[in-house]
Amino acid sequence: MRITFKLYASLGACLPQAHRSGNSMPLEVADGATLAQVIGPFGPPRAQVHLVPVNGHYIAPAERDARALGAGDTLANRPPIAGG
């Protein structure tokens, strides 16, 4: 099935070069693929897998290993944000 995968800020460097400028890419994944199964192969540091929404709805860390994606979903990841 096809989803949209997005990595923002410094995590964009984990995407293939051709998709880094837009921080987004279409991705074919197995039916029932979980968030962890999709994010893991791209290699972002686990501490940077912070704000993870699916279709704009935040998924808590405890749910990410079991939360399955559906066709057409958009999975994003934003690193922790610091400000002052």
C-alpha positions in Angstrom: 0.0 0.0 0.0 1.1 3.6 -0.5 1.6 6.2 2.2 3.3 9.6 2.4 6.3 9.7 4.7 7.6 13.1 6.0 10.7 13.9 8.0 11.1 17.5 9.1 14.1 19.7 10.1 17.4 17.8 10.7 15.6 14.5 10.2 15.1 15.3 6.5 18.7 14.2 6.0 17.5 10.6 6.6 15.4 10.7 3.4 16.8 9.7 0.0 18.6 12.7 -1.6 15.9 13.2 -4.2 13.2 13.8 -1.5 15.2 16.0 1.0 14.2 19.4 -0.4 10.5 18.6 0.1 10.9 16.6 3.3 8.3 14.2 1.9 8.1 11.1 -0.2 5.6 8.5 -1.4 6.4 5.2 0.1 5.2 1.6 -0.6 4.8 -0.3 2.6 3.4 -3.7 3.5 -0.2 -3.9 4.6 -0.4 -3.6 8.4 3.1 -1.9 8.6 3.5 -0.2 11.9 5.0 3.3 12.5 8.2 1.8 14.0 8.6 -0.6 11.0 8.4 2.4 8.6 10.5 4.9 10.5 13.2 2.5 11.6 14.9 1.7 8.3 15.4 5.4 7.6 17.7 5.5 10.6 16.7 8.6 12.6 18.2 8.6 16.1 15.5 7.2 18.4 15.8 10.3 20.7 14.9 12.4 17.6 11.7 10.4 16.9 9.7 12.8 19.0 6.5 14.3 17.5 4.9 11.6 15.3 1.5 12.4 13.8 -0.5 10.2 11.4 -2.8 12.2 9.3 -2.2 15.1 11.7 -3.1 13.2 14.9 -0.3 12.7 17.5 0.7 9.1 18.2 2.1 8.6 21.7 5.5 6.7 22.0 3.8 3.7 23.7 1.5 3.2 20.7 4.1 3.5 17.9 5.3 -0.2 17.8 1.8 -1.5 17.4 0.0 1.3 15.5 -0.7 0.1 11.9 -0.9 2.4 8.9 -3.6 2.4 6.3 -3.4 3.1 2.6 -3.2 6.8 1.9 -2.0 7.7 5.5 0.5 10.5 6.0 3.2 9.6 8.6 5.4 12.5 9.7 8.1 13.0 12.3 9.4 16.1 13.8 12.4 16.3 16.2 12.2 17.9 19.6 12.0 21.7 19.4 14.0 24.0 21.6 13.5 27.7 22.0 14.2 30.5 24.2 
